[in-house]
Amino acid sequence: MKRIWLIILLLISFLSNAQTLSTYEKPPVFTECDSLAIDKLKSCFNYTLNDFIFKNFQVPQVVSDEDYKGDVQILFEVDKEGTFRVIYVDAIYDELKDESKRVFGLLPKIKPATYNGKPAFVQYSMSVAIPLVEPVKEAGNDENELPTYLSLKDKDSLNATLSDEFDTVNAETKPYEKLEYSSQLNVPFTHSYYARFDDEMNRIGTNSHTAAKPFVYSDVERYYDIKAEKESLAKDVDSWFGRKLYNEHMVEVQGKDYWFTVDPIVDLQVGTDTEADDGTWNNTRGIFIQAGLGKRFNLSASVYESQGRFADYFNRFAESLRAFGPDPAIIPGRGIAKGFKENSYDYPVAEAYLSYTPADFLNIQFGHGKNFIGDGYRSLLQSDVASPYPFLKLNATFWKIKYTSTWMWLKDVRPEVVMDDAFLTKYMANHYLSWNVSKRLNIGLFESVMWADTNGRGFDVNYLNPIIFFRAIEFQTGQGAGNAILGLSAKYKWNNKVNLYGQFIVDEFSLSDVTGGNKSWKNKFGFQLGAKYFNAFKVDNLLLQAEYNQVRPYTYSHNTEILNYAHFNQPMAHLWGANFRELVLIGRYNYKRWFADAKLIIGQRGFDFNTDEDSFAYGGDIYTNENDRPSDTGITIGQGNKTNSFMWEQQVGYLLNPETNLKLFANIIYRDFNPEAVTASTMESNTLWFSIGLRTDLFNWYNDF
């Protein structure tokens, strides 16, 4: 097949040379030929090139040992900058192909061909006879200056552009070298996959920054070789179907200055829930695209079309989030869902982003997706539990510091704020500074502000400055015009096995009220304490994690509801909003392609009663007005409709394709939810939800509300 293409290329070359009129005015010029008349330049170019090949071409030993006699066919071009570039080589030995490419790589840059006085590229085909014969000039006969063992035919640049461009693009492609793993693309953020390299990135003495997520591949590459991990899991299969199923992207293309991959997305699962009789299922189909253009520009896009029905408690929660309009639900973390058949949902989702790295210390991303700040399972600063949103993010890394600035366009979808059937847009900006104080200690400083289109100000340029102090700007623009939040994070590497981490968030703080000891409603803060144990009990790839989270009532809420810390009726921080305490225990293990995750969550929450007798806001629902509180003092966690919850989730599975993170899995959830008072909005629930499926695992599903 290769020889057929070569014959076609040579035929095109011959036909182009049969033309009586050359469409370039002047051929490429070596320095040695620069002083010659224009009618001598072509033959001088031919001889100089032939002579260079003769003097530099080293016939490989394996070829000499075989006493081989034959030809090496080479198609190459001299581009508009005067650089030689091999397009195609055909030879019986790979060593001859490699040597041909090496010799052409040694050629100097020369003056390019010209057409109408402008630089033009020219393509050539040539046949190099083995063994080599030294070229000899024959005086007085320019046409005989070519040695008999070389046949060099030039192709005019304009004709090549018109007729050979498509073939040239094909000739430039080469086997995909898995460039995504050294790119500026995001590593798809799932807690289970990030656990695979959490150990390496948290070794004592590393200068990594692990809170701002998702990571880009080039950041992880310094500590963990994802490419080598994927290759180590490859199955020994020869068929195209086997390679695509177990080892490769469905489509993977690489050229001179670009690459891209295309994969199908699936999330197919069926199951049963003990609180409902209809069964549970999900049917997601989609496409996932990753690409690189040049060395500093990357892009990614994923589009999902989904229908499904979930466990009864999940469905009730989704419907409690419903937006203004006819649609019955918002699928947590995904988006608005239309009704599908009698009791199911249809929920399309699209996520995409552009990633540009103008300098080694700076990465800029603009897209539609989610972000996360923290080292734990939960985040009290910014989490990924809400639906995707448009964002602009800057990551600057220098010295011992990583500085992340993010601007987001969010939506309030409640009926009372909708105008002209359009959801209300609100804006959020945050800064996060991560500082490696020592080999063991990391400290992070966080600030965030939420504002709306008050007085038609839209996206307030006051908050566009990536290093400004938001709290000061909030005072300058009016305290009722924004809602600022401050946070602190810390991580301490006890040793290479154990990490300690935590967060502290302050929404509003009154020192006199704190020291007064009367449990004022103004003390709106929360904290997180956690620990990770890597390779626990000397078992490789076993991660154990314990985490405690606590947030006081009314944190993240506001007396102007549109300024709460939320988007699409979902919190932008912890899944539970506020007024809770929670203990999370997690175990994760993987062995080759097998994996197992276990999670235990014990919590206490305070809900509103939402009855005619008691319509107070007890501080758990961040969409309620904090002015509707029952009192100013005596505010405690769990106040209101106190609810104890217990949840255990276990998942086991097999990684079918490491390149696409396609998994076969079985999942079981036991959930016990016990409010003190059963109301229309807070129902007692005891459920066992079992499901099996096939999933392209690219984002976190949270079932623990």
C-alpha positions as CSV (number, residue, x, y, z in Angstrom):
1,M,0.0,0.0,0.0
2,K,2.9,2.4,0.8
3,R,4.4,1.8,-2.6
4,I,1.1,2.5,-4.3
5,W,1.0,5.9,-2.6
6,L,4.6,6.5,-3.5
7,I,3.9,5.7,-7.2
8,I,0.9,8.2,-7.1
9,L,3.1,10.9,-5.6
10,L,5.9,10.3,-8.2
11,L,3.3,10.3,-11.0
12,I,2.0,13.7,-9.8
13,S,5.5,14.9,-9.6
14,F,6.2,13.7,-13.2
15,L,3.1,15.4,-14.6
16,S,3.8,18.6,-12.8
17,N,7.3,18.6,-14.4
18,A,5.9,17.9,-17.8
19,Q,4.4,21.4,-17.8
20,T,6.3,23.8,-20.1
21,L,5.8,26.7,-17.7
22,S,7.2,26.6,-14.2
23,T,5.1,28.5,-11.7
24,Y,8.0,29.5,-9.5
25,E,10.4,32.1,-10.7
26,K,13.4,31.0,-8.7
27,P,14.3,27.7,-7.1
28,P,15.7,27.3,-3.6
29,V,19.3,28.5,-3.3
30,F,22.2,27.1,-1.3
31,T,24.9,29.5,-0.2
32,E,27.3,27.8,-2.6
33,C,25.0,28.8,-5.5
34,D,24.2,32.3,-4.5
35,S,26.6,34.0,-7.0
36,L,25.4,32.1,-10.1
37,A,23.0,33.3,-12.8
38,I,19.4,32.3,-12.4
39,D,19.5,29.7,-15.2
40,K,22.3,27.9,-13.3
41,L,20.6,27.8,-9.9
42,K,18.5,24.7,-10.5
43,S,21.3,22.5,-11.5
44,C,23.5,23.9,-8.7
45,F,20.8,23.1,-6.2
46,N,20.6,19.6,-7.5
47,Y,24.3,18.9,-7.4
48,T,24.8,20.6,-3.9
49,L,22.0,18.5,-2.4
50,N,23.3,15.3,-4.0
51,D,26.8,16.0,-2.8
52,F,25.6,16.7,0.7
53,I,23.7,13.4,0.8
54,F,26.7,11.5,-0.5
55,K,29.0,12.9,2.1
56,N,26.7,12.6,5.1
57,F,24.6,9.4,4.4
58,Q,25.9,6.5,6.4
59,V,24.6,3.2,5.1
60,P,23.5,1.2,8.1
61,Q,25.5,-1.8,9.1
62,V,22.6,-4.2,8.7
63,V,22.2,-3.0,5.1
64,S,25.9,-3.4,4.3
65,D,26.0,-6.8,5.8
66,E,23.3,-8.0,3.4
67,D,25.1,-6.5,0.4
68,Y,21.8,-4.8,-0.4
69,K,21.3,-3.0,-3.7
70,G,18.2,-0.9,-4.2
71,D,16.6,2.5,-3.9
72,V,15.4,4.8,-1.2
73,Q,12.4,6.9,-2.3
74,I,12.2,10.3,-0.6
75,L,9.5,12.9,-0.9
76,F,10.5,16.2,0.8
77,E,9.9,19.9,0.6
78,V,11.7,23.2,1.1
79,D,9.3,25.5,2.9
80,K,8.8,29.2,2.8
81,E,11.5,29.7,5.4
82,G,14.0,27.6,3.4
83,T,13.9,24.6,5.8
84,F,14.1,21.1,4.5
85,R,11.4,18.7,5.7
86,V,10.9,15.1,4.9
87,I,7.3,14.2,4.0
88,Y,7.6,10.5,3.1
89,V,10.3,7.9,2.9
90,D,10.0,4.4,1.4
91,A,12.7,1.7,1.8
92,I,12.9,-2.0,2.5
93,Y,14.8,-1.4,5.7
94,D,13.6,0.9,8.5
95,E,17.2,1.8,9.2
96,L,17.4,3.3,5.7
97,K,14.3,5.4,6.4
98,D,15.7,6.6,9.7
99,E,19.1,7.5,8.1
100,S,17.4,9.4,5.4
101,K,15.4,11.5,7.9
102,R,18.6,12.1,9.9
103,V,20.6,13.4,6.9
104,F,17.8,15.7,5.9
105,G,17.7,17.0,9.4
106,L,21.3,18.1,9.0
107,L,20.7,20.2,6.0
108,P,21.1,24.0,6.6
109,K,18.4,26.5,6.1
110,I,18.7,28.0,2.6
111,K,17.0,30.8,0.6
112,P,13.5,29.6,-0.3
113,A,12.0,29.5,-3.8
114,T,10.1,32.5,-4.9
115,Y,6.9,33.1,-6.9
116,N,6.0,36.6,-7.9
117,G,8.8,37.8,-5.7
118,K,7.3,36.1,-2.6
119,P,8.7,33.1,-0.7
120,A,7.0,29.8,-1.8
121,F,7.4,26.2,-0.8
122,V,8.5,23.5,-3.3
123,Q,8.1,19.8,-3.1
124,Y,10.6,17.3,-4.5
125,S,10.8,13.5,-5.0
126,M,14.1,11.7,-5.3
127,S,15.5,8.2,-5.6
128,V,18.8,7.4,-3.7
129,A,20.6,4.3,-5.0
130,I,22.3,2.0,-2.5
131,P,25.3,1.6,-2.6
132,L,26.1,5.3,-3.0
133,V,28.0,6.8,-5.9
134,E,29.7,10.1,-5.7
135,P,28.1,12.8,-7.9
136,V,30.3,14.3,-10.6
137,K,29.8,17.6,-12.5
138,E,30.1,17.4,-16.2
139,A,31.5,20.7,-17.5
140,G,29.5,22.7,-19.9
141,N,26.4,20.5,-19.7
142,D,24.1,21.7,-16.9
143,E,21.5,19.1,-17.5
144,N,24.1,16.3,-17.0
145,E,25.2,17.7,-13.6
146,L,22.9,15.2,-12.0
147,P,24.6,11.9,-11.3
148,T,23.0,8.8,-12.9
149,Y,22.1,7.3,-9.5
150,L,19.9,10.2,-8.5
151,S,16.7,11.4,-10.1
152,L,15.5,14.7,-8.7
153,K,12.2,16.1,-9.9
154,D,10.9,19.4,-8.7
155,K,7.2,20.1,-8.3
156,D,6.0,23.7,-8.6
157,S,4.7,25.2,-5.4
158,L,1.3,26.4,-6.6
159,N,0.4,23.1,-8.2
160,A,1.5,21.2,-5.0
161,T,-0.6,23.5,-2.9
162,L,-3.7,22.9,-5.0
163,S,-3.4,19.2,-5.7
164,D,-1.2,17.7,-3.0
165,E,-2.3,19.5,0.2
166,F,-4.6,16.8,1.3
167,D,-2.0,14.1,0.8
168,T,0.5,16.3,2.6
169,V,-1.7,16.5,5.7
170,N,-2.1,12.8,5.7
171,A,1.6,12.3,5.3
172,E,2.2,14.5,8.4
173,T,0.2,12.4,10.7
174,K,1.9,9.9,12.9
175,P,1.1,7.5,15.7
176,Y,-0.5,9.2,18.7
177,E,2.1,9.7,21.5
178,K,-0.4,10.3,24.3
179,L,0.4,14.0,24.4
180,E,-2.6,14.7,26.7
181,Y,-0.6,13.5,29.7
182,S,1.9,16.3,29.4
183,S,-0.6,19.0,28.3
184,Q,-2.4,21.9,30.0
185,L,-5.6,20.0,29.9
186,N,-7.4,19.2,33.2
187,V,-7.2,15.8,34.7
188,P,-11.0,14.9,34.9
189,F,-11.8,15.4,38.6
190,T,-13.1,12.4,40.4
191,H,-12.2,11.7,44.0
192,S,-11.5,8.0,43.2
193,Y,-9.1,8.7,40.4
194,Y,-7.2,11.6,42.1
195,A,-6.6,9.2,45.0
196,R,-4.2,7.3,42.7
197,F,-1.6,10.0,42.7
198,D,-2.5,11.8,46.0
199,D,0.3,9.9,47.7
200,E,3.1,11.0,45.3
201,M,2.0,14.7,45.2
202,N,2.0,14.9,49.0
203,R,5.4,13.6,49.8
204,I,7.5,15.6,52.2
205,G,9.7,18.1,50.3
206,T,7.6,18.4,47.2
207,N,6.6,21.9,46.1
208,S,3.1,20.7,44.9
209,H,-0.2,22.6,45.5
210,T,-3.0,20.1,45.8
211,A,-6.0,22.2,46.9
212,A,-7.1,24.0,43.7
213,K,-8.7,21.4,41.4
214,P,-8.9,20.1,38.8
215,F,-5.2,19.7,38.2
216,V,-3.7,20.1,34.8
217,Y,-1.7,17.1,33.5
218,S,1.6,19.0,33.3
219,D,1.4,19.7,37.1
220,V,0.8,16.1,37.9
221,E,3.5,14.9,35.5
222,R,6.2,16.1,37.8
223,Y,5.2,13.7,40.5
224,Y,3.3,10.9,38.9
225,D,3.6,9.4,35.4
226,I,0.0,8.9,34.3
227,K,1.2,7.9,30.8
228,A,3.3,5.1,32.3
229,E,0.4,4.0,34.5
230,K,-1.9,3.7,31.5
231,E,0.6,1.8,29.5
232,S,1.3,-0.6,32.4
233,L,-2.4,-1.5,32.4
234,A,-2.6,-2.2,28.6
235,K,-3.9,-5.5,27.5
236,D,-2.0,-7.6,24.9
237,V,-4.6,-7.5,22.1
238,D,-4.0,-7.2,18.4
239,S,-7.4,-6.5,16.8
240,W,-8.6,-3.0,16.2
241,F,-11.7,-3.6,18.3
242,G,-9.7,-5.0,21.2
243,R,-7.3,-2.1,21.2
244,K,-10.2,0.4,21.2
245,L,-12.1,-1.4,23.9
246,Y,-9.3,-2.0,26.3
247,N,-6.4,0.3,25.6
248,E,-6.9,3.3,23.3
249,H,-9.1,6.3,22.5
250,M,-11.7,5.6,19.9
251,V,-10.1,8.3,17.6
252,E,-6.6,9.6,18.2
253,V,-4.8,11.8,15.7
254,Q,-1.4,13.5,15.8
255,G,0.2,15.8,13.3
256,K,3.1,18.3,13.2
257,D,1.5,20.9,15.5
258,Y,-1.7,19.4,16.7
259,W,-3.3,16.3,18.2
260,F,-6.8,15.4,19.2
261,T,-8.8,12.4,20.7
262,V,-12.5,11.6,20.5
263,D,-14.3,9.1,22.7
264,P,-17.8,8.1,23.3
265,I,-19.3,8.7,26.8
266,V,-21.7,6.3,28.4
267,D,-23.3,5.9,31.8
268,L,-25.6,2.9,31.5
269,Q,-26.9,1.5,34.8
270,V,-29.9,-0.4,36.2
271,G,-30.8,-1.0,39.7
272,T,-33.4,-1.3,42.4
273,D,-34.5,0.9,45.4
274,T,-36.4,-0.6,48.3
275,E,-38.6,2.5,48.7
276,A,-39.9,2.4,45.1
277,D,-41.3,-0.4,42.8
278,D,-40.3,1.0,39.4
279,G,-36.6,0.3,39.6
280,T,-33.8,2.7,38.9
281,W,-31.9,3.3,35.7
282,N,-29.8,5.8,33.8
283,N,-29.0,6.0,30.1
284,T,-26.3,8.6,29.2
285,R,-24.7,8.9,25.8
286,G,-22.2,11.5,24.7
287,I,-18.9,12.5,23.2
288,F,-15.7,13.6,24.8
289,I,-13.1,15.6,22.8
290,Q,-9.6,16.6,23.9
291,A,-7.2,18.5,21.6
292,G,-3.9,20.4,21.6
293,L,-2.9,23.1,19.1
294,G,0.8,24.0,19.3
295,K,2.5,23.7,22.6
296,R,0.4,26.2,24.7
297,F,-3.2,25.9,23.6
298,N,-5.6,23.0,24.5
299,L,-9.3,22.5,24.5
300,S,-11.8,20.0,25.8
301,A,-15.5,19.4,25.3
302,S,-18.0,16.9,26.6
303,V,-21.6,16.7,25.6
304,Y,-24.1,14.4,27.4
305,E,-27.7,13.4,26.5
306,S,-29.2,11.5,29.5
307,Q,-32.5,10.0,30.7
308,G,-32.9,8.3,34.0
309,R,-34.8,7.6,37.2
310,F,-33.0,7.3,40.5
311,A,-33.7,6.2,44.1
312,D,-36.8,7.7,45.6
313,Y,-34.9,9.9,48.0
314,F,-32.7,11.2,45.1
315,N,-35.8,11.9,43.0
316,R,-37.5,13.8,45.8
317,F,-34.4,15.9,46.4
318,A,-34.0,16.7,42.6
319,E,-37.7,17.8,42.5
320,S,-37.2,20.0,45.6
321,L,-34.5,21.9,43.5
322,R,-36.8,22.6,40.6
323,A,-36.4,25.9,38.8
324,F,-39.1,28.3,37.5
325,G,-40.9,26.9,34.5
326,P,-42.5,23.6,33.5
327,D,-39.5,21.3,34.2
328,P,-40.0,19.1,37.2
329,A,-36.5,18.9,38.6
330,I,-32.8,19.8,38.7
331,I,-30.5,16.8,38.8
332,P,-28.0,17.6,41.5
333,G,-24.6,18.5,40.0
334,R,-26.0,18.2,36.4
335,G,-28.7,20.7,35.6
336,I,-32.4,21.2,34.7
337,A,-34.3,18.0,33.9
338,K,-37.4,17.7,31.7
339,G,-40.0,15.1,32.3
340,F,-39.4,11.8,30.5
341,K,-42.3,9.3,30.2
342,E,-44.3,9.0,33.4
343,N,-41.7,9.2,36.3
344,S,-38.3,9.8,34.8
345,Y,-36.1,12.7,33.7
346,D,-34.3,13.9,30.6
347,Y,-31.3,16.0,31.5
348,P,-28.8,17.2,28.8
349,V,-25.4,18.6,29.9
350,A,-22.6,20.3,28.1
351,E,-19.1,21.2,29.5
352,A,-16.2,22.6,27.7
353,Y,-13.1,24.9,28.2
354,L,-10.1,26.4,26.5
355,S,-6.8,26.2,28.2
356,Y,-4.0,28.6,27.2
357,T,-0.5,28.9,28.8
358,P,1.2,32.1,27.6
359,A,4.1,31.5,30.0
360,D,5.3,28.6,32.0
361,F,4.1,30.2,35.3
362,L,0.6,31.1,34.0
363,N,-2.4,29.0,32.8
364,I,-5.7,30.7,31.7
365,Q,-8.9,28.7,31.3
366,F,-12.3,29.9,30.0
367,G,-15.1,27.5,29.9
368,H,-18.3,25.9,31.2
369,G,-17.7,23.5,34.1
370,K,-16.9,23.2,37.8
371,N,-14.0,23.9,40.2
372,F,-13.0,22.7,43.6
373,I,-10.8,24.0,46.4
374,G,-9.6,21.8,49.2
375,D,-7.8,18.6,50.1
376,G,-10.8,16.8,51.5
377,Y,-13.9,15.0,50.2
378,R,-15.9,18.0,51.0
379,S,-15.0,21.7,50.6
380,L,-16.3,24.6,52.7
381,L,-14.7,27.1,50.3
382,Q,-15.8,26.0,46.8
383,S,-17.1,22.6,45.8
384,D,-18.2,20.8,42.7
385,V,-21.7,19.8,43.9
386,A,-23.6,22.4,41.9
387,S,-24.5,22.4,38.2
388,P,-21.8,23.5,35.7
389,Y,-21.4,27.3,35.1
390,P,-19.4,29.6,32.9
391,F,-16.0,30.6,34.4
392,L,-12.7,32.3,33.7
393,K,-9.8,31.0,35.8
394,L,-6.2,32.1,36.1
395,N,-3.6,29.9,37.8
396,A,-0.2,31.5,38.5
397,T,2.6,29.3,40.0
398,F,5.9,30.7,41.1
399,W,8.4,30.2,43.9
400,K,6.5,28.3,46.7
401,I,3.1,29.9,45.7
402,K,0.2,29.0,43.5
403,Y,-2.4,31.8,43.1
404,T,-5.8,31.0,41.7
405,S,-8.4,33.6,40.6
406,T,-11.7,32.5,39.3
407,W,-14.7,34.5,38.0
408,M,-18.1,32.8,37.6
409,W,-21.4,33.6,36.1
410,L,-24.2,31.9,38.1
411,K,-28.0,31.7,38.1
412,D,-30.7,32.1,40.6
413,V,-33.6,30.1,39.2
414,R,-36.4,30.7,41.8
415,P,-39.8,31.9,40.5
416,E,-39.7,35.1,42.6
417,V,-36.6,36.5,40.8
418,V,-37.3,35.4,37.3
419,M,-38.0,38.3,34.9
420,D,-39.4,37.9,31.3
421,D,-39.0,34.1,31.7
422,A,-35.2,34.5,32.1
423,F,-33.2,33.3,35.2
424,L,-31.4,36.0,37.2
425,T,-27.7,36.1,36.6
426,K,-25.4,36.7,39.5
427,Y,-21.7,36.8,39.7
428,M,-19.0,35.3,41.9
429,A,-15.3,35.9,42.1
430,N,-12.7,34.3,44.4
431,H,-9.0,34.3,45.1
432,Y,-7.1,31.4,46.6
433,L,-3.4,31.7,47.5
434,S,-1.6,28.5,48.4
435,W,1.8,28.9,50.1
436,N,4.2,26.0,50.9
437,V,5.6,27.4,54.1
438,S,8.0,24.5,54.6
439,K,8.6,21.0,53.3
440,R,5.7,19.8,55.5
441,L,3.3,22.8,56.0
442,N,1.0,24.4,53.4
443,I,-1.3,27.4,54.2
444,G,-4.0,28.7,51.9
445,L,-5.9,32.0,52.1
446,F,-9.3,32.3,50.4
447,E,-11.7,35.1,49.7
448,S,-14.9,35.2,47.7
449,V,-17.6,37.6,46.8
450,M,-21.1,37.2,45.4
451,W,-23.0,40.0,43.8
452,A,-26.0,40.6,41.5
453,D,-27.0,43.0,38.8
454,T,-28.0,45.6,41.3
455,N,-28.8,49.0,39.7
456,G,-27.8,47.5,36.3
457,R,-24.1,47.3,37.2
458,G,-23.8,43.8,35.6
459,F,-20.3,42.2,35.9
460,D,-18.6,44.7,38.3
461,V,-15.2,45.6,37.0
462,N,-14.2,46.4,40.6
463,Y,-13.9,42.6,41.2
464,L,-12.0,41.9,38.0
465,N,-8.6,42.7,39.6
466,P,-7.0,39.3,40.4
467,I,-5.1,40.5,43.5
468,I,-7.5,43.0,45.0
469,F,-9.0,42.5,48.5
470,F,-12.7,41.8,48.0
471,R,-13.9,42.8,51.5
472,A,-12.6,46.4,50.9
473,I,-14.4,46.6,47.5
474,E,-17.6,45.4,49.1
475,F,-17.5,48.4,51.4
476,Q,-16.8,50.7,48.5
477,T,-19.7,49.5,46.4
478,G,-22.2,49.3,49.3
479,Q,-22.4,46.6,51.9
480,G,-25.8,45.5,50.5
481,A,-24.4,45.1,47.0
482,G,-22.3,42.0,47.7
483,N,-21.7,39.1,50.1
484,A,-18.0,38.5,50.9
485,I,-16.6,35.3,52.5
486,L,-13.2,34.7,53.9
487,G,-11.4,31.3,54.4
488,L,-8.3,29.7,55.6
489,S,-6.9,26.2,54.7
490,A,-3.9,24.3,56.0
491,K,-2.2,21.0,55.3
492,Y,0.5,19.3,57.3
493,K,2.5,16.3,56.1
494,W,3.0,14.3,59.3
495,N,5.1,11.9,57.3
496,N,5.0,10.3,53.9
497,K,2.1,8.2,55.0
498,V,-0.1,10.6,56.9
499,N,-1.4,14.0,55.9
500,L,-3.5,16.3,58.1
501,Y,-5.7,19.0,56.5
502,G,-8.4,21.5,57.4
503,Q,-10.4,24.5,56.4
504,F,-12.0,27.4,58.3
505,I,-14.7,29.6,56.7
506,V,-16.1,32.9,57.9
507,D,-19.2,34.4,56.4
508,E,-19.8,37.0,59.1
509,F,-17.8,37.4,62.4
510,S,-18.4,39.6,65.4
511,L,-15.7,39.3,68.0
512,S,-17.9,40.7,70.8
513,D,-20.6,38.2,70.0
514,V,-18.1,35.3,70.0
515,T,-16.5,36.3,73.3
516,G,-20.0,37.1,74.8
517,G,-20.7,33.4,74.8
518,N,-24.4,33.8,73.9
519,K,-24.2,31.9,70.6
520,S,-25.1,34.8,68.4
521,W,-26.6,34.2,65.0
522,K,-23.8,36.5,63.7
523,N,-21.2,33.8,64.3
524,K,-21.5,32.4,60.8
525,F,-18.5,30.1,60.4
526,G,-17.5,26.5,59.8
527,F,-14.5,24.3,59.9
528,Q,-13.1,21.1,58.5
529,L,-10.6,18.7,60.0
530,G,-9.3,15.6,58.1
531,A,-6.5,13.1,57.8
532,K,-5.3,10.8,55.0
533,Y,-3.4,7.6,55.5
534,F,-1.6,6.5,52.3
535,N,-0.6,2.8,51.6
536,A,-2.3,2.1,54.9
537,F,-1.0,-0.7,57.1
538,K,1.7,-1.3,54.4
539,V,-0.9,-2.2,51.8
540,D,0.0,-0.6,48.5
541,N,-2.7,1.6,46.9
542,L,-4.9,1.5,50.0
543,L,-6.0,5.0,51.1
544,L,-7.9,5.6,54.3
545,Q,-9.5,9.0,55.0
546,A,-11.3,10.5,58.0
547,E,-13.0,13.9,57.8
548,Y,-15.1,16.0,60.1
549,N,-17.1,19.0,58.9
550,Q,-19.2,21.5,60.9
551,V,-20.9,24.7,59.7
552,R,-23.1,27.0,61.9
553,P,-26.6,28.1,61.0
554,Y,-27.0,30.9,58.5
555,T,-23.5,30.6,57.0
556,Y,-23.5,31.2,53.3
557,S,-27.0,32.8,53.4
558,H,-27.8,36.5,53.2
559,N,-30.6,38.9,54.1
560,T,-30.8,39.5,50.3
561,E,-31.4,35.9,49.1
562,I,-30.0,36.4,45.7
563,L,-26.6,37.0,47.3
564,N,-26.4,33.6,49.0
565,Y,-23.5,31.3,48.2
566,A,-25.5,29.1,45.7
567,H,-26.2,28.4,42.0
568,F,-29.2,26.6,40.4
569,N,-30.7,26.0,43.9
570,Q,-27.6,24.2,45.0
571,P,-24.8,25.3,47.4
572,M,-21.4,26.3,46.0
573,A,-19.7,24.8,49.0
574,H,-20.8,21.9,51.1
575,L,-23.7,19.8,49.7
576,W,-25.7,20.2,53.0
577,G,-25.7,24.0,53.0
578,A,-25.3,25.0,56.7
579,N,-26.5,24.1,60.2
580,F,-24.9,20.6,60.3
581,R,-22.1,18.5,61.6
582,E,-20.7,15.5,59.7
583,L,-18.2,12.7,60.0
584,V,-16.9,11.1,56.8
585,L,-14.9,7.9,56.6
586,I,-13.5,6.7,53.3
587,G,-11.5,3.8,52.1
588,R,-10.1,3.4,48.5
589,Y,-8.2,0.5,47.0
590,N,-7.0,-0.3,43.5
591,Y,-5.1,-3.3,42.1
592,K,-4.2,-3.1,38.5
593,R,-7.6,-2.6,36.8
594,W,-9.7,-3.6,39.8
595,F,-10.9,-1.0,42.4
596,A,-13.0,-0.8,45.5
597,D,-14.3,2.3,47.3
598,A,-16.2,2.4,50.6
599,K,-17.7,5.5,52.3
600,L,-19.5,6.0,55.6
601,I,-21.2,9.3,56.5
602,I,-22.8,10.1,59.9
603,G,-24.4,13.5,60.3
604,Q,-26.7,15.7,62.1
605,R,-28.6,18.6,60.4
606,G,-31.2,21.2,61.3
607,F,-34.1,21.7,58.8
608,D,-36.9,24.3,58.7
609,F,-40.4,23.0,59.6
610,N,-42.1,25.0,56.9
611,T,-45.5,24.8,58.5
612,D,-48.2,27.4,59.4
613,E,-47.3,27.0,63.1
614,D,-43.5,27.3,62.6
615,S,-42.2,29.2,59.5
616,F,-38.9,30.3,61.0
617,A,-35.7,30.0,59.1
618,Y,-33.3,27.8,61.2
619,G,-30.3,28.4,59.1
620,G,-29.8,25.1,57.2
621,D,-31.4,26.2,53.9
622,I,-29.2,28.9,52.5
623,Y,-32.0,30.1,50.3
624,T,-34.0,31.4,53.2
625,N,-33.7,34.9,54.6
626,E,-31.6,35.1,57.7
627,N,-33.9,37.9,59.0
628,D,-36.6,35.2,59.5
629,R,-34.5,33.6,62.3
630,P,-36.3,32.6,65.5
631,S,-33.9,34.5,67.8
632,D,-30.6,36.5,67.8
633,T,-28.9,34.3,70.4
634,G,-28.9,30.7,71.5
635,I,-28.2,29.6,67.9
636,T,-26.9,26.1,67.8
637,I,-26.1,23.4,65.2
638,G,-29.0,21.1,64.7
639,Q,-31.6,23.7,65.8
640,G,-35.0,23.4,64.0
641,N,-36.1,20.0,62.8
642,K,-33.1,18.1,64.0
643,T,-32.3,15.2,61.7
644,N,-29.8,12.4,62.2
645,S,-28.6,10.6,59.0
646,F,-26.5,7.6,58.3
647,M,-25.2,6.6,54.9
648,W,-23.0,3.8,53.7
649,E,-21.9,3.4,50.1
650,Q,-19.8,0.6,48.6
651,Q,-18.6,0.3,45.0
652,V,-16.5,-2.3,43.4
653,G,-15.5,-2.5,39.7
654,Y,-13.2,-3.1,36.9
655,L,-11.4,-0.5,34.8
656,L,-12.3,-1.6,31.2
657,N,-10.3,1.1,29.4
658,P,-7.7,3.2,31.3
659,E,-7.4,5.8,28.5
660,T,-11.1,6.8,28.7
661,N,-11.7,5.8,32.4
662,L,-14.5,3.4,31.3
663,K,-15.6,1.3,34.2
664,L,-17.8,-1.7,34.9
665,F,-19.1,-1.3,38.5
666,A,-21.6,-2.5,41.1
667,N,-22.7,0.1,43.7
668,I,-24.8,-0.3,46.9
669,I,-26.1,2.5,49.1
670,Y,-27.8,2.2,52.5
671,R,-29.3,5.4,53.7
672,D,-31.2,6.1,57.0
673,F,-32.7,9.6,57.4
674,N,-34.5,10.3,60.6
675,P,-36.0,13.8,61.2
676,E,-37.6,14.6,64.6
677,A,-40.7,15.8,62.8
678,V,-42.0,14.5,59.5
679,T,-43.1,17.3,57.2
680,A,-43.9,17.8,53.6
681,S,-40.3,18.9,52.9
682,T,-38.5,16.6,55.4
683,M,-39.6,13.0,55.2
684,E,-38.3,9.9,57.0
685,S,-36.4,7.6,54.7
686,N,-34.8,4.2,55.0
687,T,-33.5,2.9,51.7
688,L,-31.2,0.3,50.1
689,W,-30.2,1.2,46.6
690,F,-28.3,-1.3,44.4
691,S,-27.1,-0.7,40.9
692,I,-24.8,-2.1,38.3
693,G,-23.5,-0.4,35.2
694,L,-20.9,0.8,32.7
695,R,-19.7,4.3,33.1
696,T,-17.1,6.7,31.6
697,D,-16.1,8.2,34.9
698,L,-15.3,11.9,34.2
699,F,-17.0,13.7,37.2
700,N,-18.2,13.2,40.7
701,W,-21.6,11.9,41.5
702,Y,-22.8,12.9,45.0
703,N,-25.6,10.7,46.4
704,D,-25.1,11.6,50.0
705,F,-27.7,14.4,50.7
